[in-house]
Each structure stands twice: as C-alpha cells, then as structure tokens.
Amino acid sequence: MNDSEPIVAERSISGVFIAVVVVAVLLGIGALGWSYSLQNRIAASEQKLVDADKKNTDLSERLDATNARLRATADTLGQNVGATQKQIDSRTAVIIAEQKEQKKEQDAATAKLAQQQQAADQKIGAVSNDVASVKTDVGGVKTDVANTQSDLNATKAAMQSMKGDEGVMSGLIATNHDQLEELRHKGDRTYVEFTLQKGAKPTLLSPVKLKLSKVDTKHARFNLVVSSDDRDIEKKDKTLDEPVQFYSGKDPALFEIVVNNIGKNTVSGYLSMPKNAKSASVATP
C-alpha cells in the first residue's frame, strides 16, 4: 500500500463526515423549519381554538340571552293569554247573565201579556154579557112601554066625564095618581095634588085655600071650605070622585076639586085649574 491510499481514505471519511454533517445540518435546518412551521400552525390552531371558544362563548351568551328573551316572551304571552282568557270568561259570564235577564224579562212580558189577554177576554165576555143584558133590558123596556101604554089606554078607558056640583060637565075625572098623571100629560089644565087634615089651618093651593071641616067615613062624605077671591065657599056633603066646582079670577074660570080618597079625619085628591091661572103650590097649613 502506498502512502496515497491513507490520504484518500481520510479524504473519503472526511467527505462522508462532512456529508453527514451537511445532511445533519440540513436535517436540523429542515427540522427547525418544520418545527417553526409546526409551531406557527399550532399557534394558528390555538388562535383558531381561542377564537372558536370565544365564538362559542359569544354564541352561548347570545343563546342564553335569546333563551331568556324567549322565556320572557313566553311568560308574557302566557300572562297575556291568561288575562285574555279571563277577559273572555268574564265577558262570557256577563253575556250569559244578560241573556238570562233578557229571558227572564221576556218570560215576565209574555206572562203579563197572557194575563192582559185573559183580562181582555174576560172584559170582552163581560161586555158581551152586558150587551146581552142590555138587549134583554131593552126588550124588557119595550115590554114595559107596551104594558105602560096598555095601562094608559086602560086608564083612559076607566076615566069618565061627570057633571059637577055647579051643573057644568067636567072633563075626564082621575080617580087615582096614575089617572092624574095621564091628565097632566094631556096638558089641557094644571093639576095640584093635596091632602087635607080635619081641624088644620087652611091649605094654600095658589090662588085658592082649602080647609077640611067635616069627614064622614061611614058614608064617604066630607065638607070643604073654599077661599077664593076674598070669599069663602062651603061645599057640603061631597062624595068620592065628585067634581066640586067653583069660579075664580078676574075673568072667572072654572076650578074643580076632586077627592078620590077619604080616611079618618083626612081627604086626598087634586085641584084642577086653567093653564093661565097662577102657578099652584101647596103652603104649609
């Protein structure tokens, strides 16, 4: 072996060593670069994680705030719904009460109307009965009028003319009150009824006075004193329904006294005088 072989071997080892060193340096530089890059990526990742956490925190806070707002809104809605339901229930109760009151008033009005209708029907029935009664009364009145007319006709037939104590033919003579009323209705003369008491003061039948001086119930006779034109005229022994006649007045007119009832110490009858004579009235004895 020559001397140049060790030199070549040393050079070869040195070259390998340098190469190894260079490779190691390169690897170290690469490792440093990768480490730096990795560190940067880690830092970036960490920053991203921090940002993500922050975002998550923000989101969580926002979510919590949203949830709080939702809960508040829900509570408000619940309260509003509850209040609205209460209002609805209250209004419904009021409406039901009003409907009941209206139904009650309607029932009362219907009952009142029924009562009024019943009362009206009763009144109509009563009026119908009254009308029927009036018809019956009218029929009765007609019958009474017919009977009265018949009685008047009978009264007229029963009345008769008589000659008076002065020899003058008298008109129709009334023997009772009904016949006297018939004579009044004729309107020819004025008639005044009287009752005389024996022993009493003279009774004034304008324009004459009458005094009963004697009564004979057994023979149905009586005596009268007639005062007229300032003179007294005595009429003796006169009988029932006999026209007792005398004249009175400035232009003497015929007066008649008819007694149609004789009692104990009393006589009753009427005075007949002309229409133009002074209106007759009975004075207190």
VEXGUFI-955720 format. One line per field, with one value per residue (C-alpha): y, z, x; residue in one letter; residue number from 1. Coordinates in nm, 4 decimals, decimal comma. Each point is the difference from the previous one (the first is absolute). Layout:
! VEXGUFI-955720
north: c(Y_...) .
up: c(Z_...) .
east: c(X_...) .
res: c(A_...) .
n: c(NUM_...) .
END
This chain:
! VEXGUFI-955720
north: c(0,0000_0,3294_0,3147_0,1481_-0,2577_0,1192_0,3547_-0,1080_-0,1941_0,2974_0,2172_-0,2469_-0,0079_0,3763_0,0249_-0,2398_0,1823_0,3309_-0,1495_-0,1356_0,3333_0,1796_-0,2411_0,0392_0,3766_-0,0144_-0,2310_0,2327_0,2982_-0,1954_-0,1104_0,3589_0,1166_-0,2731_0,0721_0,3676_-0,0768_-0,2454_0,2521_0,2582_-0,2460_-0,0944_0,3651_0,0619_-0,3001_0,1161_0,3458_-0,1593_-0,2020_0,3166_0,1754_-0,3009_-0,0033_0,3704_-0,0493_-0,2898_0,2147_0,2824_-0,2421_-0,1521_0,3412_0,1020_-0,3308_0,0561_0,3550_-0,1329_-0,2704_0,2610_0,2175_-0,3014_-0,0934_0,3604_0,0095_-0,3317_0,1230_0,3211_-0,1939_-0,2342_0,2892_0,1718_-0,3206_-0,0543_0,3571_-0,0316_-0,3260_0,1636_0,2872_-0,2455_-0,1962_0,3208_0,1308_-0,3382_0,0020_0,3522_-0,1028_-0,3094_0,2127_0,2519_-0,2812_-0,1433_0,3446_0,0532_-0,3464_0,0843_0,3328_-0,1705_-0,2659_0,2708_0,1996_-0,3123_-0,0821_0,3593_-0,0047_-0,3254_0,1515_0,3104_-0,2166_-0,2034_0,3187_0,1364_-0,3243_0,0232_0,3626_-0,0950_-0,2785_0,2403_0,2568_-0,2724_-0,0936_0,3679_0,0380_-0,3052_0,1437_0,3354_-0,1776_-0,1785_0,3280_0,1704_-0,2808_0,0366_0,3769_-0,0510_-0,2397_0,2487_0,2796_-0,2188_-0,0910_0,3650_0,1004_-0,2727_0,1214_0,3585_-0,1119_-0,1891_0,3095_0,2158_-0,2475_-0,0062_0,3797_0,1634_0,3382_0,1085_0,2977_0,2097_0,1406_0,3290_-0,1812_0,0302_-0,3072_-0,0709_-0,1368_-0,3456_-0,0806_-0,1673_-0,2440_-0,0740_0,1323_-0,1852_0,1416_0,3442_-0,0376_-0,0855_0,3193_0,1957_-0,1437_0,1276_0,3516_0,1572_0,1122_0,0306_-0,2609_0,0230_-0,2893_0,0590_-0,1690_0,1872_-0,0626_0,0716_0,2879_0,1193_0,3498_0,0644_-0,1411_0,2496_-0,1289_0,3247_0,1786_-0,1690_-0,1398_-0,3229_-0,1037_-0,3343_0,0636_-0,3401_-0,3649_-0,2816_-0,3166_-0,2195_0,1643_0,1155_0,3665_0,3187_0,3788_0,2545_0,3733_0,1583_0,3473_0,1858_0,3622_0,1115_-0,2141_-0,3380_-0,2624_-0,2984_-0,3249_-0,2495_-0,3704_-0,0584_-0,3561_-0,1894_0,0932_0,2706_0,3143_0,2865_0,3073_0,3738_0,3063_0,2195_0,2814_0,3397_-0,1786_-0,2750_-0,3408_-0,3409_-0,1726_-0,3568_-0,1966_-0,3780_-0,2094_-0,3629_-0,1240_0,0461_-0,1051_0,0607_0,3821_0,0335_0,0274_-0,0119_0,1090_0,2683_0,3525_0,0586_0,3560_0,1720_0,0245_0,3780_-0,0034_0,0903_-0,2881_-0,2184_-0,0908_-0,1566_0,2233_-0,1242_-0,0014) .
up: c(0,0000_-0,0879_0,1921_-0,2138_0,1011_0,3652_-0,1235_-0,2327_0,2815_0,2336_-0,2675_-0,0568_0,3721_0,0208_-0,2979_0,1549_0,3281_-0,1693_-0,1939_0,3169_0,1682_-0,2975_-0,0011_0,3742_-0,0349_-0,2802_0,2024_0,3006_-0,2143_-0,1451_0,3473_0,1196_-0,2938_0,0508_0,3713_-0,0677_-0,2532_0,2373_0,2791_-0,2228_-0,0955_0,3639_0,0952_-0,2802_0,1083_0,3554_-0,1132_-0,1983_0,3045_0,2094_-0,2623_-0,0203_0,3784_-0,0038_-0,2721_0,1900_0,3102_-0,1944_-0,1568_0,3374_0,1505_-0,2941_0,0261_0,3701_-0,0696_-0,2744_0,2286_0,2696_-0,2461_-0,1176_0,3589_0,0732_-0,3186_0,0871_0,3507_-0,1406_-0,2551_0,2713_0,2192_-0,2920_-0,0992_0,3593_0,0264_-0,3345_0,1095_0,3207_-0,2002_-0,2326_0,2954_0,1699_-0,3173_-0,0604_0,3554_-0,0549_-0,3299_0,1610_0,2881_-0,2472_-0,1991_0,3179_0,0978_-0,3483_0,0140_0,3403_-0,1260_-0,3103_0,2111_0,2279_-0,3013_-0,1502_0,3276_0,0335_-0,3581_0,0687_0,3115_-0,1945_-0,2760_0,2586_0,1637_-0,3415_-0,0793_0,3334_-0,0702_-0,3466_0,1550_0,2603_-0,2717_-0,2007_0,3063_0,0589_-0,3623_0,0358_0,3234_-0,1700_-0,2816_0,2599_0,1839_-0,3263_-0,0678_0,3517_-0,0429_-0,3216_0,1818_0,2886_-0,2453_-0,1688_0,3395_0,1054_-0,3207_0,0599_0,3570_-0,1233_-0,2504_0,2765_0,2213_-0,2714_-0,0423_0,3771_0,0240_-0,0688_-0,0220_0,2696_0,0668_0,2903_0,2918_-0,1925_-0,2801_-0,2374_-0,1903_0,1252_-0,2025_0,0702_0,3720_0,1502_0,2771_0,0838_-0,0478_-0,3275_-0,1554_0,1223_-0,1717_-0,3220_0,0339_0,0582_-0,3211_-0,1940_0,0941_-0,0093_0,3631_0,3088_0,2741_0,3636_0,2441_0,3683_0,3304_0,2506_0,3741_0,1928_0,2456_-0,1637_-0,1324_-0,3605_-0,2611_-0,2661_-0,3547_-0,1881_-0,0744_0,2416_0,3531_0,1099_0,3478_0,1035_0,2430_0,0221_-0,0883_-0,0051_-0,0717_0,0463_-0,2873_-0,1825_0,0178_0,0945_0,0352_-0,1466_0,0370_-0,3157_0,0372_-0,3309_-0,1105_0,3641_0,0627_0,1602_-0,1752_0,2052_-0,1841_0,2056_-0,0252_-0,2909_-0,1056_-0,1440_-0,3563_-0,0129_-0,1803_0,2497_-0,2266_0,0553_-0,1963_0,0824_-0,1517_-0,1625_-0,3022_0,1888_-0,1011_0,1064_0,2814_0,1084_0,3160_-0,0158_0,3171_-0,0817_0,3455_0,3379_0,3231_0,3705_0,0267_-0,3370_-0,3667_-0,3018_-0,3565_-0,2493_-0,1114_-0,3739_-0,1344_-0,3351_-0,1475_0,0219_0,3716_0,2474_0,0453_0,2839_0,3084_0,3327_0,3010_0,3489_0,1975) .
east: c(0,0000_0,1243_-0,0209_-0,2698_-0,2580_-0,0248_-0,0380_-0,2752_-0,1616_0,0178_-0,1407_-0,2741_-0,0829_0,0134_-0,2259_-0,2438_0,0192_-0,0549_-0,2773_-0,1484_0,0492_-0,1496_-0,2882_-0,0371_0,0146_-0,2475_-0,2141_0,0339_-0,0857_-0,2867_-0,0982_0,0244_-0,2042_-0,2544_-0,0027_-0,0522_-0,2669_-0,1588_0,0201_-0,1606_-0,2696_-0,0470_-0,0168_-0,2465_-0,2004_0,0120_-0,1082_-0,2755_-0,0936_0,0000_-0,2055_-0,2302_-0,0325_-0,0699_-0,2549_-0,1449_-0,0121_-0,1611_-0,2426_-0,0730_-0,0576_-0,2126_-0,1842_-0,0536_-0,1233_-0,2260_-0,1284_-0,0589_-0,1864_-0,1982_-0,0846_-0,1000_-0,2050_-0,1593_-0,0781_-0,1453_-0,1997_-0,1187_-0,1015_-0,1688_-0,1705_-0,1058_-0,1250_-0,1770_-0,1585_-0,1150_-0,1441_-0,1689_-0,1383_-0,1155_-0,1641_-0,1606_-0,1381_-0,1370_-0,1608_-0,1531_-0,1332_-0,1447_-0,1600_-0,1513_-0,1309_-0,1420_-0,1594_-0,1441_-0,1365_-0,1356_-0,1723_-0,1419_-0,1201_-0,1546_-0,1743_-0,1230_-0,1238_-0,1804_-0,1598_-0,1003_-0,1415_-0,1903_-0,1278_-0,0955_-0,1819_-0,1799_-0,0935_-0,1178_-0,2033_-0,1369_-0,0796_-0,1690_-0,2024_-0,0778_-0,1055_-0,2175_-0,1386_-0,0561_-0,1797_-0,2067_-0,0581_-0,0936_-0,2410_-0,1298_-0,0289_-0,1882_-0,2262_-0,0362_-0,0785_-0,2574_-0,1432_0,0036_-0,1705_-0,2515_-0,0474_-0,0403_-0,2556_-0,1778_0,0277_-0,1489_-0,2798_-0,0595_-0,0196_-0,3326_-0,1576_-0,2429_-0,2210_0,1228_-0,1917_-0,0363_-0,1784_0,2963_0,1157_0,3514_0,2845_0,1428_0,0108_0,3124_-0,0770_0,3694_0,3528_0,0623_-0,3131_0,1010_0,3400_-0,1800_-0,2037_0,3222_0,1476_-0,2998_0,1138_-0,3455_-0,0058_0,2224_-0,0386_0,1177_-0,0323_-0,0836_-0,0765_-0,2208_-0,0135_-0,3198_0,0453_0,3247_0,0562_-0,1076_0,2367_0,1076_-0,0204_0,0650_-0,2182_-0,2485_-0,0066_-0,1680_-0,1097_-0,1482_-0,2864_-0,1691_0,0638_-0,2562_0,1932_-0,3080_-0,1850_0,3181_-0,0956_0,1806_-0,0447_0,2447_0,0455_0,1465_0,1546_0,0307_-0,0262_-0,0311_-0,3056_-0,0636_-0,2075_-0,1223_-0,0428_-0,2051_-0,0626_0,2338_0,0819_0,2953_0,0941_-0,2649_0,1223_-0,0321_-0,0197_0,0469_0,1066_0,2960_0,2082_-0,0569_-0,1361_-0,1807_0,1318_-0,1229_0,1956_-0,0710_0,0843_-0,0128_0,0439_0,0826_0,1011_-0,1730_0,1674_-0,0490_-0,0029_0,1833_-0,0812_0,2308_-0,0514_0,0926_-0,0824_-0,0555_0,0385_0,0444_0,3520_-0,0028_-0,0754_0,2792_0,2416_-0,1192_0,2055_-0,0922_0,0607_0,0654_-0,3284) .
res: c(M_N_D_S_E_P_I_V_A_E_R_S_I_S_G_V_F_I_A_V_V_V_V_A_V_L_L_G_I_G_A_L_G_W_S_Y_S_L_Q_N_R_I_A_A_S_E_Q_K_L_V_D_A_D_K_K_N_T_D_L_S_E_R_L_D_A_T_N_A_R_L_R_A_T_A_D_T_L_G_Q_N_V_G_A_T_Q_K_Q_I_D_S_R_T_A_V_I_I_A_E_Q_K_E_Q_K_K_E_Q_D_A_A_T_A_K_L_A_Q_Q_Q_Q_A_A_D_Q_K_I_G_A_V_S_N_D_V_A_S_V_K_T_D_V_G_G_V_K_T_D_V_A_N_T_Q_S_D_L_N_A_T_K_A_A_M_Q_S_M_K_G_D_E_G_V_M_S_G_L_I_A_T_N_H_D_Q_L_E_E_L_R_H_K_G_D_R_T_Y_V_E_F_T_L_Q_K_G_A_K_P_T_L_L_S_P_V_K_L_K_L_S_K_V_D_T_K_H_A_R_F_N_L_V_V_S_S_D_D_R_D_I_E_K_K_D_K_T_L_D_E_P_V_Q_F_Y_S_G_K_D_P_A_L_F_E_I_V_V_N_N_I_G_K_N_T_V_S_G_Y_L_S_M_P_K_N_A_K_S_A_S_V_A_T_P) .
n: c(1_2_3_4_5_6_7_8_9_10_11_12_13_14_15_16_17_18_19_20_21_22_23_24_25_26_27_28_29_30_31_32_33_34_35_36_37_38_39_40_41_42_43_44_45_46_47_48_49_50_51_52_53_54_55_56_57_58_59_60_61_62_63_64_65_66_67_68_69_70_71_72_73_74_75_76_77_78_79_80_81_82_83_84_85_86_87_88_89_90_91_92_93_94_95_96_97_98_99_100_101_102_103_104_105_106_107_108_109_110_111_112_113_114_115_116_117_118_119_120_121_122_123_124_125_126_127_128_129_130_131_132_133_134_135_136_137_138_139_140_141_142_143_144_145_146_147_148_149_150_151_152_153_154_155_156_157_158_159_160_161_162_163_164_165_166_167_168_169_170_171_172_173_174_175_176_177_178_179_180_181_182_183_184_185_186_187_188_189_190_191_192_193_194_195_196_197_198_199_200_201_202_203_204_205_206_207_208_209_210_211_212_213_214_215_216_217_218_219_220_221_222_223_224_225_226_227_228_229_230_231_232_233_234_235_236_237_238_239_240_241_242_243_244_245_246_247_248_249_250_251_252_253_254_255_256_257_258_259_260_261_262_263_264_265_266_267_268_269_270_271_272_273_274_275_276_277_278_279_280_281_282_283_284_285) .
END
